[in-house]
Amino acid sequence: MFPPARPGVVRGGWHDSAMETAELIEIVDREGRLLADAAAEAGVDAPVPTCPDWRVRDLLSHIGRVHGWAARFVAEGLTEPVRPAVEAAPADGELVSWYREVHGRLVDALTHADPEVKCFTFLPAESPLGFWARRQAHETAIHRIDAESARGGDFSPFTPEFAADGVDELLTGFHSLDRSRVRTDTPRTLRVRATDQGAVWTMRLSQDAPRTERNGEGTADCELSGPAVDLYLALWNRLPITALTTEGDEKLADLWREHSGI
């Protein structure tokens, strides 16, 4: 489903101290519970403003299948990629309880896995278990925002540390893959700065997939900055890019908004 990541594109700096796997598993658990609660309050037919083509039933069906897919790699030690299972979604009245069950199985698989489990990952990671805990923490967190947007009211908070970790995964992970569409005809440099975390990323843009470094060295054509939580939500397109401070060439901010979707 995902091509292998290109090695050697990130180095140095802030992320040398990554979040602990056990903490990320706790976040998977908490975020999934918040997501289910918000979905239940919104109702499965409610539109999802942050994903305009979706209603809550689509959100639950998607995230539930992703959870089941991720849990298989860890629980079964699958070392080759497989696609998420294609199955009929439960009836509307059962969707929230079905999601809670699938989410619980994922948390259980992550919690009880051998720390040295060997299984497939699609981004570089120190350990497969750490990869899947991190990936599902951010998958669940972003889609929890979607469920809460459907419900209405304030978003539940993230810690700045977790938000900065999500920015790091997005920039140094997903947008190191060949499928990234954040490209420019001539070389350009986009800098991203979390003003409350001392975290800076520099993206080298060209006709190839971006190359991202965890530092703020050299000049940049454009810098996007803000608190880590705002960066996290804006770069995942859950807040408008205008929520961030833009310095320099605003066309690169527009490029991100138009072509960064995963």
N, C-alpha and C positions, 0 to 999 in steps of 0.2 A: 504493500500500500504506500510506503514511503521509501524513497531512494536513500541510499546510505549518505551520511553527512560527509562533507569534505573535511579532512583533517587539517590541523595546523592553521586555523584562521583566527584563533583567539589566544591571547596570552596576557599574563601579568595582572597586577592590580587588585581591585576591590574584591573580586569574587574568589580570592584564594581561601576565604573562610565561608564555605557554602553552608546553607541551612542543614541541620541534621535530619537524617532520614526519619527518625522517630517523630520529630516535630512535624515534618511534612505529612506523615500518615495521620497525625492528629488533625491537621488542617483538612485533609481529604474527608475525614469523618465529619468535622464540624461544618464544612462548606456544603457537603451533600445534605446534611440535615436541614440547614438553612434553605437550600434550594427546594427541597421537598415541601417544607413548610410554606414558602412563598408561593410555590405552584398550587398548593392546596387552597390557599387564600385567594389566589387569582382566578382559579378555575381553568380547566383545560382548553376552553374555547377562547380565552383572553388573548388578544394580540400581544406580541412581544416587541415593544418599541425599539429596542436595541438590535433586533433582527427582524426587519420589517416584513420579510416573507413568511415568518413563522407565527404560529400560535403556540400556546403552552404545550399542547399535545405533541407538536413537532419537537419542541425543546426536550421534553421528557423522553421521547422515543430516541432522539439522537444521543443524549448523554447516557441513557441507560445502556444502549448498544456499545458505546465507547467504553463504559465501565466493564461490561462483560468481556469485551475484547481484551482490554488491558489485564484483567484478572486472569485470563487464560494463560498469557505469557508467563506470569509469575507462578501461578498455581501448578501449571503443567510443565514448566520449564521448556517452553517451545523456543527453539533456537532459530527457526526460520519464520519469515513474515507470513501471517495469515490475514485475511480480510475479516472485518466484523461480520458476525452472523446476520444473515438476512432472514427475518422472520416477521410474521404478522404482528403488528403492535397490539397490545391488549386493548380491550374496550375502554372507552373514556372513563368509566366509573372505576376502573382498576388501575389506571395509569400511575397514579401517585403511589399507591401501595406497591405496584410492580417496581417502580423506580427505587423505592426505599429498600426493597428486597435485593435488587441487583447492586445497589450501592453498598449495602451491608456485606454482600459477598466480596466485593472489591476490598473493602476495609479489612475484612477477615483474612483475605489472601495476602495482603501487604503486611498485616500485623504478624502473621504466623509463618511467613516465608523464611527460609534459610537465608541469613544475611549474605551468604556466598552463592546464592542461586545464580545459575547461568541461563540466560534467556535472551531473546532478541530485543534490541533497542534500535531506534532510528536516529538518535543523536548521540554524540560522544558523552560518556559518563564514567565516573569513577567506579560505579557498580550498577548492574542492571536493576537491583532493587531500588537503589537511590534514584535512578532514572525514572522508573515508573511511579514512585512516590511523588517525585517532583512534577512529572508531567500530569498526573491525575490531580494533584493539588491545584495546579493552575487551570487545567481544563474545567474542574468543578467550580473553582472560584469565579472564573469569567462567566460561566453559564449560570451561576447563582445570581450574578448581577442581572442577567437576562430575566431570570424568574422574578427578581425583585422589581425590575422595571415593568413587568407585566402586572404585578400586584399594585404598584404605585407606592409612594412614600419614600422615605430615606433608604439609602443603601446601608447594609451592615458594614462595619469598618474592616479594613485590612491593616495589618501592621506595616509601617514603612519598609521594614526589612523584607517581608514577604513580597511586597509590591516591587521592590528593586530586584529581587530574585526573578520575578516574572518578566520584568523588562529584560534582564540578562538572558533568560531562556529564549525570549522572542528574538532578540537582536543577534546573539551569538550562536543560537541554535537554529531556529526555523529559517531565519534569513541568511544562513550560510548554505542552505540547500539550493540545488540548481533550480528548483521550482519557484524560488523567490522572483517576483516581478518588479521589485524595487531596483530599477536599472536606469542608467542614463546613457545618452549617446556619446558624451565626452566625460572624462573622469571628474567627479565631484566628491565633496566630502560633507557628510552630515554628522553633526555631533549631538549627542543626547546626554543631558545632565540632570541627575536627581539632586536637587538643591539641598535636601535634608539628609542625604545618605553618603555624601562624599563619593558618589558613584558616577563615572563618566564613561561613555562609549563613543568611539569614533568609527563611523561606517564609511568605507571607501567604496564609492559607487562607480559603476562603469557598465559596459554592455554585458558583463558577466555577473554572476551572483555576487552580492555584497561581501566584502571582507571587513570584519568587525574586530576592533581592538579595544580592550578594556583600559583605556587611558584617554587623556585629553591633550595629547601632544600635537603640535603643529597647528596650522591654521585650518579653519573650516569655512565652507561656503554658507552654511546655515547651522544654527544651533537651536534645538528645542530643549527647553528647560522647565522645571517645575518640581513640586514635591513628588516623591516616588509614587504615591497612590494616584495622583493625577496623570503622571506619565504612563503608569500601568494601564489605566482605563482608556486614555486617549490613544496610545499606540496599539491597543487591541480594538480600537474603534468603538469603544463604549462611552466615550465622551468626545465631543468635537475637538479637533486638533487645535482649535482656537482657545481651548482651556489652558494651553501651554503658552509660555513666552517664546516667541519666535524672533531670532536675530539673524539678519542676513537675508539670503535669497528665499523668499517665501514660496517660490515654485517647488522647492524640495519638500516643504511641508505639504503642499498640494499633491506632490508625487506620492508621498507616504499615504495620505488619505485615500487616494484613488487606486493604489496598486498594492497595498500591503496586506490585504485580506488573505487569511490562511485557509 
